[in-house]
């Protein structure tokens, strides 16, 4: 699979409507904005962001592994609801 297709599919998964409730997405970004606002200009901000980013990336790759590159259902990820647009021969 080409890098362009991989990135395109990752973006489709990231913005899929059936994976996360809208209120949860808003809450995540509000918390992130709050952390950045309160810790801006401190040495701790970088450490806090890394401590949030590393587990988030680990969970992402775990789900990617369990769904075989987002092609099987697992947990809240439902492949049937979030099939790739366009060519479905993958």
N, C-alpha and C positions, 0 to 999 in steps of 0.2 A: 504494500500500500504506500502511495506516495506521501510525502510530508504534507503537501497541500490538502490531501484528503483527510489525513489524520487531524490536522489543525481544524479543518472545517467540521469534522465530526465532533471534536472536543467542544467547539463553540456551540454546536447544536445541543449537545448534552448539557452544557453549562446553562443554557437559556431555555431548556425544555420546561414547558408549563406544568407538567404532571409530576415533577420530582419533588419540588419544595413548595410549600404554601407561600403565597405572596407576603404574608405577615412575617414569616420566618426570614425571608430574604431581607425585608426592611429592617427587622431586628438585628440581623447580623451586621448590616452596614452601619446602623446607628451605633452599635457597640464599638465597631472599628473606628468610626469617626470620633466617638467619645474618648476612646483610648488615645488616639492621636492628639486630640485637643488637650487633654489633661497632662499628657507626658511630653508635649512638644518642647523641644529645647533641653531636654534632660538626656543623660547618658543611658537611662533605662529604656527609652523608647525603642531603640534598635533591638535590645534583648527581648523585650516583650513581643515585638512584631515577629522576631525569629521563632520565639516560643509558640506563637500562634500559627505561623506559616508551616513549620515542620510537621506538626501533627495533621494539619489540614492536607498537606501534600501526601502524607502517608495514607490517610483515609482515601484520598482520591485514587492513588495507585492501587490500593487494596481492592476498591470497587472495580476499577478498570480490569484488574486481574481476574476477579470473581465473575465478571460479566463477559470475559473474553473480548475485551476492547469494545464494550457497550453493545454486544450482539446477543446477549442472553439476559433474561430477567434474573434479578437478585435483590433481596431486600425490598426497598421502596422503588427500585429501578424496574420499570415495566417496559420491556423492549417493544411489545406490541403497541403501546401508546406513544412511543418515542422513536419509531423507525426513521432511518435517514431519509431525507427528501431526495427526490430524483431517482438515481439508479439504485434499485434494490437487489442487485445481483451479487452483493457482497456476502 
